[in-house]
Amino acid sequence: MEITSLERRMDNSATTPLFYKIFALVSGGMFLDGIDIYMASGVSSVLLKSGWSTLMENTVFLSVGFLGLFIGSLLAGLVGDRYGRRRAYQMNLLLFGGFTFLGAVAPNMTLLIACRFFSSIGLGSEIVTGYAMLNEFAPIKSRGRWCASASLIANCGAPITMLLCAVLIPRFGWRIMFVLVGAFAIVLWILRRDIPESPRWLMAQHRYTEAEGIIQQLEDAHTHEQADFKAPVTPEAHEPKIGRSLFVAMVAVSATIICQYTFTTWVPTLLVKRGINVVNSLSFSTVMMLGAPVGALIGVLLVDRIGRKKLIVPTFILTAVFGLLYAVQTNATAVMIVGFLLTACLYVLMASVVAVYVAELFPTAFRFRGSGIANATAKLLTVGMPYAVAAFLTWFSATWIFVTISAIALLAAIVVWWFGPETRQKAIR
């Protein structure tokens, strides 16, 4: 059996019902990721207010979440590349759902922190495996659009979680959130039990017969696009250099996550430092966060149309420009407008860098480990960001935080432009 023939069939595969199922299951996991991050923040504030936890315990609760994400990102890469995508994809969700359920019945904060740590390991794995697996199943012509669409769905988790916390916690208490999220994870795990293994991973393991069987399932004749029959193409191949790709991935993902996390998490505090009262700062934050779905949608529409580097590099530059502009605004309307534009740029990067570009930088045999290391590096740096921001606010003005964001974004733009390959519609072996 000729491997190039199987690879060509995968490159030219159509969006059949099996692919739609895989996309829905991956997007469900990404949505779960969006829900969980904001749920932790909402629940921790309630625990502190009710006296169930202390400020120090809350700090540990949030910190172990980031530590779990870091460990989970690394484990996902090792398991996914060694034992298969399917096994990694099932293990992480079972770990996340099981310990989230246990957290709902935790009798004290110590056990809740332990449950949070282990559930975050599963969630950290989900982030890596979801986008990388969708990348391997998606048709090469629309690979970027499908991966970015999963990111768009994930970003819908934030407003939905805020609404659920506001409606359910006052009536049923904080435990209901753990029950709902855990139940969603277990249902998703059940639905994913028969998800197929990645044919690309099977080919990398020389298991060609198994790969061909799954490819045949993807080649459902009743739903093939006619263009796939008339003009199958052999796309240009991208031969990744692992060291260079890992450097680009680590810089691009870390810059995206650090800038996004710092801005969205600290905006209310930074606005207060600028003299805007708390009530207005929350209103301003809400308006600016509307840029998140807008940015993700822009990523969906442009990532395949103009290419990865032509989208990512200018967006990093715009992030730097809007970061500097935000730092000098004094008018309330200008603060909201520039903040909205900066948020939109950050989520264009989330959709194009984290969801699409990183997985494409690595060959199949190293894809999960490469994505895992890049995401783990970003998570590890994020752990230290609250301390860095606090130091800036203590020793300098809030303006310098945005100057730093701009500098990081500009550095990432240079690295991606100079060292990053263009992977649009290229086969990655």
C-alpha positions in Angstrom: 0.0 0.0 0.0 1.5 3.3 -1.1 1.6 5.9 1.7 1.6 8.9 -0.6 -1.7 7.7 -2.0 -3.2 7.6 1.5 -1.8 11.0 2.3 -3.2 12.4 -0.9 -6.7 11.0 -0.1 -6.6 12.6 3.3 -5.4 15.9 1.9 -8.4 15.9 -0.5 -11.0 14.5 1.8 -14.4 16.2 2.0 -16.5 17.4 4.9 -18.5 14.2 5.4 -20.8 13.3 8.3 -17.9 11.6 10.1 -15.9 14.8 9.9 -18.8 16.9 11.1 -19.1 14.5 14.1 -15.4 14.9 14.9 -15.6 18.7 14.6 -18.6 18.8 16.9 -16.9 16.6 19.5 -13.7 18.6 19.4 -15.6 21.9 19.6 -17.5 20.6 22.6 -14.2 20.1 24.4 -13.0 23.5 23.5 -16.3 25.0 24.7 -15.8 23.1 28.0 -12.3 24.7 28.3 -13.9 28.2 27.9 -16.5 27.4 30.5 -14.1 26.0 33.1 -11.7 28.9 33.2 -14.3 31.5 33.9 -16.2 29.1 36.3 -13.2 28.9 38.5 -13.0 32.7 38.8 -16.7 33.0 39.5 -16.8 30.2 42.1 -13.6 31.4 43.9 -15.1 34.8 44.6 -18.3 33.2 46.1 -16.2 30.9 48.3 -14.3 33.8 49.7 -17.4 36.0 50.3 -19.2 33.2 52.1 -16.2 32.4 54.3 -15.8 28.9 53.0 -12.3 29.8 51.9 -9.6 32.3 52.7 -7.8 34.7 50.4 -4.7 32.4 50.5 -6.7 29.3 49.7 -8.3 31.1 46.8 -4.9 32.0 45.5 -3.8 28.4 45.7 -7.0 27.2 44.1 -6.4 29.4 41.1 -2.7 28.7 41.0 -3.0 24.9 41.0 -5.4 25.3 38.0 -2.6 26.8 36.0 -0.1 24.2 37.2 -2.5 21.5 36.2 -2.8 23.0 32.7 1.0 23.1 32.4 1.3 19.4 33.4 -1.6 18.4 31.2 -0.2 20.1 28.2 3.1 18.2 28.5 1.3 14.8 29.2 -1.0 15.2 26.2 2.0 15.5 23.9 3.7 12.4 25.3 0.6 10.2 25.3 -0.8 11.5 22.0 2.4 10.9 20.0 3.3 7.6 21.8 -0.1 5.9 22.2 -2.3 7.6 19.8 -4.6 10.6 19.5 -7.8 8.7 20.4 -6.4 7.4 23.7 -5.1 10.8 24.8 -8.4 12.4 23.8 -10.4 10.0 26.0 -8.1 10.0 29.0 -8.0 13.7 29.4 -11.8 14.2 29.4 -12.4 11.3 31.8 -9.8 12.9 34.2 -11.4 16.3 33.9 -15.0 15.2 34.2 -14.4 12.8 37.1 -12.5 15.2 39.3 -14.9 18.1 38.5 -17.7 15.9 39.8 -15.7 15.0 42.9 -15.1 18.7 43.5 -18.9 19.2 43.7 -19.0 17.1 46.9 -15.7 18.3 48.4 -16.2 18.8 52.2 -13.4 21.4 52.5 -11.2 23.7 50.5 -8.2 21.4 50.7 -9.9 18.6 48.8 -11.5 21.1 46.4 -8.0 22.4 45.6 -6.8 18.8 45.0 -9.8 18.1 42.7 -9.1 21.3 40.9 -5.5 20.3 40.3 -6.3 16.9 38.8 -9.2 18.2 36.7 -6.9 20.9 35.3 -4.4 18.3 34.2 -7.2 16.8 32.1 -8.3 20.2 30.8 -4.7 21.1 29.8 -4.6 17.9 27.7 -7.9 18.8 26.1 -6.6 22.1 24.8 -3.6 20.4 23.1 -5.3 17.3 21.7 -8.4 19.1 20.5 -6.9 21.5 18.0 -4.1 19.1 16.9 -6.6 16.3 16.3 -8.9 18.5 14.3 -5.9 19.7 12.3 -5.2 16.1 11.3 -8.7 15.3 10.2 -9.7 18.6 8.4 -9.5 18.8 4.6 -6.3 20.6 3.7 -8.2 23.4 1.7 -10.2 24.5 4.7 -8.0 23.2 7.6 -7.5 26.7 9.1 -11.2 27.7 8.9 -12.3 24.5 10.8 -9.7 24.9 13.5 -10.4 28.6 13.9 -14.1 27.8 14.1 -13.5 25.6 17.1 -11.8 28.5 18.7 -14.8 30.7 18.0 -17.0 28.2 19.7 -14.7 28.0 22.7 -14.8 31.8 23.1 -18.6 31.6 23.6 -17.9 29.8 26.9 -17.1 33.0 28.7 -20.4 34.9 28.4 -22.4 31.8 28.9 -20.5 30.9 32.1 -20.9 34.4 33.5 -24.6 34.2 32.9 -24.9 30.7 34.5 -22.9 31.8 37.5 -25.1 34.9 38.0 -28.3 32.9 37.7 -27.5 29.6 39.3 -25.1 30.2 42.2 -27.3 32.6 44.2 -30.2 30.0 44.0 -28.4 26.7 44.2 -24.9 27.5 45.5 -21.5 27.1 43.9 -21.6 23.3 43.8 -24.2 23.3 41.0 -21.5 24.7 38.6 -19.2 21.7 39.3 -22.1 19.3 38.8 -23.1 20.8 35.4 -19.6 21.1 34.0 -18.7 17.6 35.2 -21.9 16.2 33.7 -21.2 17.9 30.4 -17.7 16.4 30.4 -19.0 12.9 31.1 -21.7 13.1 28.4 -19.0 14.3 25.9 -16.7 11.4 27.0 -19.5 8.9 26.2 -20.1 10.5 22.8 -16.4 10.3 22.0 -15.9 6.6 22.8 -16.2 5.6 19.2 -14.2 8.5 17.7 -11.7 7.1 15.2 -8.0 7.3 15.5 -6.2 9.8 13.3 -5.2 8.3 10.0 -2.2 10.5 9.8 -0.9 9.2 13.2 -1.6 5.6 12.0 0.4 6.2 8.9 3.3 7.6 11.0 3.1 4.3 12.9 3.2 2.3 9.6 -0.3 1.0 10.3 -1.5 1.6 6.8 -4.4 -0.9 6.6 -6.1 0.7 9.7 -5.5 4.2 8.2 -7.1 3.2 4.9 -10.2 1.9 6.7 -10.7 5.2 8.5 -10.0 7.2 5.3 -12.7 5.2 3.5 -15.2 6.2 6.2 -14.3 9.8 5.6 -14.8 9.3 1.8 -18.5 9.0 2.0 -19.5 9.1 -1.7 -22.9 10.6 -0.9 -21.5 13.7 0.6 -18.3 14.2 -1.4 -17.8 17.6 -2.9 -17.8 17.2 -6.6 -14.6 19.2 -6.9 -12.8 16.6 -4.9 -13.6 14.0 -7.6 -12.8 16.2 -10.6 -9.6 17.8 -9.5 -7.8 16.0 -6.7 -4.5 17.8 -6.1 -1.2 17.0 -4.6 -0.5 20.0 -2.3 2.9 21.4 -1.7 4.5 19.7 1.2 5.9 21.5 4.2 8.9 19.7 5.8 9.2 21.1 9.3 12.5 21.7 11.1 11.5 20.7 14.6 13.9 23.0 16.5 13.0 26.1 14.5 9.3 25.2 14.6 9.4 24.7 18.4 11.0 28.1 18.9 8.4 29.9 16.7 5.5 28.0 18.4 6.7 28.8 21.9 7.2 32.5 21.2 3.9 32.9 19.3 1.7 31.0 21.8 3.4 32.5 24.8 3.0 36.1 23.4 -0.7 35.4 22.5 -1.6 33.9 25.9 0.4 36.4 28.0 -1.1 39.4 26.2 -4.6 38.1 26.2 -4.6 36.9 29.8 -3.0 40.1 31.1 -5.3 42.5 29.3 -8.6 40.6 29.9 -7.9 39.7 33.5 -6.6 43.0 34.7 -8.6 45.6 32.7 -11.0 46.5 35.6 -8.1 47.0 38.0 -6.2 49.0 35.4 -9.2 51.2 34.6 -9.6 52.0 38.3 -5.9 53.0 38.4 -6.7 55.3 35.5 -9.4 57.0 37.7 -12.5 55.3 36.3 -14.9 54.1 39.0 -15.5 50.3 39.6 -19.1 50.3 38.2 -18.0 52.0 35.0 -14.9 49.9 34.7 -17.0 46.7 34.7 -19.2 48.2 32.0 -16.2 49.2 30.0 -14.7 45.7 30.4 -18.0 44.1 29.1 -18.0 46.3 26.0 -14.4 45.6 25.3 -14.9 41.8 25.7 -17.4 42.0 22.8 -14.2 42.1 20.7 -13.5 38.5 21.6 -16.1 36.8 19.3 -15.6 39.5 16.7 -11.8 38.8 16.6 -12.3 35.0 16.6 -14.8 35.4 13.6 -12.2 37.5 11.7 -9.7 34.7 12.3 -12.2 32.1 10.9 -12.8 34.2 7.7 -9.2 35.1 6.9 -6.9 32.4 8.1 -7.4 30.3 5.0 -8.1 33.2 2.6 -4.9 35.2 3.1 -2.6 32.7 4.8 -1.2 32.2 8.3 1.7 34.6 8.3 -0.2 37.4 6.5 -2.8 37.3 9.2 -0.7 36.6 12.3 2.2 39.1 11.7 0.0 42.2 11.0 -2.3 41.2 13.9 0.7 41.1 16.3 1.7 44.5 15.0 -1.8 45.9 15.4 -1.8 44.5 19.0 1.4 46.4 19.7 -0.1 49.6 18.2 -3.4 49.4 20.0 -1.6 48.5 23.3 0.4 51.7 23.0 -2.7 53.7 22.1 -4.6 52.3 25.0 -1.9 53.3 27.4 -2.3 57.0 26.6 -6.1 57.3 26.3 -7.9 59.6 28.8 -11.3 59.9 27.2 -13.8 57.2 28.3 -15.2 56.6 24.8 -11.7 56.3 23.3 -10.8 53.8 26.1 -13.7 51.6 25.1 -13.1 51.8 21.3 -9.3 51.1 21.5 -9.9 48.4 24.1 -12.5 46.7 21.8 -10.0 46.8 18.9 -7.2 45.4 21.1 -9.4 42.6 22.4 -10.4 41.8 18.8 -6.8 41.5 17.8 -6.0 39.3 20.7 -8.7 36.9 19.8 -7.7 36.9 16.1 -4.4 35.6 17.4 -6.1 33.0 19.7 -8.0 31.7 16.6 -5.1 31.7 14.2 -2.0 31.0 16.4 -3.3 28.7 19.1 -6.0 26.9 17.2 -4.4 26.7 13.7 -0.7 27.6 13.2 1.0 25.8 16.1 -0.2 22.3 15.2 0.8 22.9 11.5 4.4 23.7 12.5 5.2 20.1 13.4 5.4 16.8 11.6 2.7 14.2 12.6 5.2 12.1 14.7 6.0 15.2 16.9 2.8 17.2 16.5 1.3 16.6 20.0 4.6 17.0 21.8 5.4 20.2 20.0 2.0 21.7 20.6 2.1 20.5 24.2 5.5 22.0 24.9 4.4 25.4 23.3 1.2 25.5 25.3 2.9 24.3 28.5 5.5 27.1 28.2 2.7 29.7 27.8 0.9 28.3 30.9 4.0 28.4 33.0 4.7 32.0 32.1 1.1 32.8 32.8 1.5 31.6 36.4 4.0 34.4 37.0 2.0 37.1 35.3 -0.1 38.2 38.3 3.1 38.8 40.3 4.6 40.7 37.3 1.5 42.9 36.9 1.4 43.5 40.7 5.0 44.6 40.6 4.4 47.0 37.7 1.4 48.5 39.5 3.6 48.9 42.7 6.7 50.3 41.1 5.5 51.9 37.9 2.3 53.3 36.4 -0.3 51.1 34.7 0.8 52.6 31.4 4.0 50.4 31.5 1.9 47.2 31.5 0.5 48.1 28.0 3.9 49.2 26.8 5.2 45.7 27.9 2.3 44.0 26.1 3.2 46.0 22.9 6.8 45.0 23.2 6.0 41.3 23.6 3.6 41.4 20.6 6.1 43.2 18.4 8.8 40.6 19.3 6.4 37.8 18.4 5.6 39.5 15.0 9.4 39.6 14.2 9.9 36.0 15.2 6.9 34.6 13.1 7.8 36.8 10.1 11.5 35.9 10.1 11.5 32.3 11.3 8.0 31.0 10.8 7.0 29.1 7.6 3.8 29.7 5.7 1.7 26.5 6.2 -1.5 27.5 4.3 -2.8 24.6 2.3 0.4 22.7 2.6 0.7 19.0 3.4 2.5 18.4 6.7 4.0 14.9 6.9 
